[in-house]
Amino acid sequence: MQRITDGAKIRLAIVIGEDFDRFEASAMWEDMKFGFGSGVTHPSLWERTALVSDHDWVEHAMSLFGWMMPGDAREYPTAKLDEAIAWLGA
């Protein structure tokens, strides 16, 4: 969080593996604390988010809600994880 306070740009890779079957309450709480805390209070710092998954629902969610994500957001299949990471670093 110190880097965000210092004004560093946020580039985030979210990988949802094939073994994912449900959200854990504790993990969701941590995500919400970041998203609604530092993420919302510093929206100009969000630069890129890569969502990597082979789940069909992820692609549908991105098509419906991707516009709500700050910065540029892209969805990648798991086989293109390296490409997603390269895009984040570009």
C-alpha beads as a LAMMPS data file, in Angstrom:
LAMMPS data file: protein, C-alpha beads

90 atoms
89 bonds

1 atom types
1 bond types

-500.0 500.0 xlo xhi
-500.0 500.0 ylo yhi
-500.0 500.0 zlo zhi

Masses

1 110.0

Atoms # bond

1 1 1 0.000 0.000 0.000
2 1 1 2.948 2.332 0.515
3 1 1 3.655 2.346 -3.218
4 1 1 0.090 3.468 -3.904
5 1 1 0.419 6.221 -1.332
6 1 1 3.613 7.273 -3.132
7 1 1 1.702 7.466 -6.446
8 1 1 2.892 4.276 -8.166
9 1 1 0.686 3.073 -11.027
10 1 1 -1.405 -0.045 -10.407
11 1 1 -0.962 -2.923 -12.855
12 1 1 -2.771 -6.019 -11.686
13 1 1 -2.953 -9.597 -12.955
14 1 1 -5.907 -11.614 -11.702
15 1 1 -5.618 -15.334 -12.450
16 1 1 -8.666 -17.523 -11.899
17 1 1 -7.567 -21.140 -12.306
18 1 1 -9.608 -24.110 -13.464
19 1 1 -9.866 -25.395 -9.891
20 1 1 -11.718 -22.248 -8.802
21 1 1 -15.256 -23.163 -7.805
22 1 1 -16.387 -20.502 -5.337
23 1 1 -15.418 -17.285 -3.628
24 1 1 -14.023 -17.532 -0.114
25 1 1 -15.462 -14.922 2.229
26 1 1 -12.047 -14.013 3.642
27 1 1 -10.508 -13.578 0.180
28 1 1 -13.452 -11.513 -0.997
29 1 1 -13.097 -9.302 2.087
30 1 1 -9.406 -8.686 1.320
31 1 1 -10.230 -7.853 -2.308
32 1 1 -12.963 -5.464 -1.227
33 1 1 -10.672 -3.736 1.262
34 1 1 -8.199 -3.047 -1.517
35 1 1 -10.772 -2.197 -4.189
36 1 1 -12.932 0.032 -2.027
37 1 1 -9.971 1.383 -0.064
38 1 1 -6.866 2.264 -2.025
39 1 1 -8.411 1.315 -5.357
40 1 1 -11.314 3.737 -5.090
41 1 1 -9.461 6.517 -3.332
42 1 1 -6.746 6.528 -6.026
43 1 1 -8.609 5.779 -9.308
44 1 1 -6.124 7.694 -11.447
45 1 1 -3.382 5.259 -10.422
46 1 1 -5.119 2.248 -12.031
47 1 1 -3.332 1.689 -15.306
48 1 1 -3.941 -1.901 -16.434
49 1 1 -5.691 -5.043 -15.250
50 1 1 -5.300 -8.429 -16.928
51 1 1 -7.919 -11.041 -16.051
52 1 1 -6.614 -14.504 -16.931
53 1 1 -8.996 -17.467 -16.940
54 1 1 -10.583 -20.195 -19.052
55 1 1 -13.942 -19.969 -17.250
56 1 1 -16.738 -18.853 -19.588
57 1 1 -18.351 -16.774 -16.843
58 1 1 -15.214 -14.603 -16.609
59 1 1 -15.507 -13.559 -20.251
60 1 1 -19.206 -12.804 -19.755
61 1 1 -18.502 -10.809 -16.597
62 1 1 -15.865 -8.745 -18.409
63 1 1 -18.251 -7.999 -21.270
64 1 1 -20.899 -6.833 -18.790
65 1 1 -18.827 -5.138 -16.099
66 1 1 -15.419 -4.462 -17.627
67 1 1 -16.373 -0.843 -18.308
68 1 1 -16.572 -0.330 -14.545
69 1 1 -12.909 -1.191 -14.060
70 1 1 -10.593 1.809 -13.869
71 1 1 -7.810 1.984 -16.421
72 1 1 -7.466 -0.480 -19.276
73 1 1 -8.708 -4.034 -18.651
74 1 1 -8.266 -7.097 -20.836
75 1 1 -9.265 -10.723 -20.550
76 1 1 -6.852 -13.507 -21.546
77 1 1 -7.135 -17.302 -21.686
78 1 1 -4.824 -19.192 -19.347
79 1 1 -2.617 -20.290 -22.249
80 1 1 -1.747 -16.619 -22.830
81 1 1 -0.670 -15.805 -19.268
82 1 1 2.797 -14.777 -20.508
83 1 1 1.193 -12.428 -23.038
84 1 1 -0.969 -10.899 -20.284
85 1 1 2.064 -10.318 -18.079
86 1 1 3.982 -8.804 -20.997
87 1 1 1.052 -6.436 -21.669
88 1 1 1.037 -5.381 -18.033
89 1 1 4.740 -4.581 -18.236
90 1 1 4.591 -2.713 -21.550

Bonds

1 1 1 2
2 1 2 3
3 1 3 4
4 1 4 5
5 1 5 6
6 1 6 7
7 1 7 8
8 1 8 9
9 1 9 10
10 1 10 11
11 1 11 12
12 1 12 13
13 1 13 14
14 1 14 15
15 1 15 16
16 1 16 17
17 1 17 18
18 1 18 19
19 1 19 20
20 1 20 21
21 1 21 22
22 1 22 23
23 1 23 24
24 1 24 25
25 1 25 26
26 1 26 27
27 1 27 28
28 1 28 29
29 1 29 30
30 1 30 31
31 1 31 32
32 1 32 33
33 1 33 34
34 1 34 35
35 1 35 36
36 1 36 37
37 1 37 38
38 1 38 39
39 1 39 40
40 1 40 41
41 1 41 42
42 1 42 43
43 1 43 44
44 1 44 45
45 1 45 46
46 1 46 47
47 1 47 48
48 1 48 49
49 1 49 50
50 1 50 51
51 1 51 52
52 1 52 53
53 1 53 54
54 1 54 55
55 1 55 56
56 1 56 57
57 1 57 58
58 1 58 59
59 1 59 60
60 1 60 61
61 1 61 62
62 1 62 63
63 1 63 64
64 1 64 65
65 1 65 66
66 1 66 67
67 1 67 68
68 1 68 69
69 1 69 70
70 1 70 71
71 1 71 72
72 1 72 73
73 1 73 74
74 1 74 75
75 1 75 76
76 1 76 77
77 1 77 78
78 1 78 79
79 1 79 80
80 1 80 81
81 1 81 82
82 1 82 83
83 1 83 84
84 1 84 85
85 1 85 86
86 1 86 87
87 1 87 88
88 1 88 89
89 1 89 90
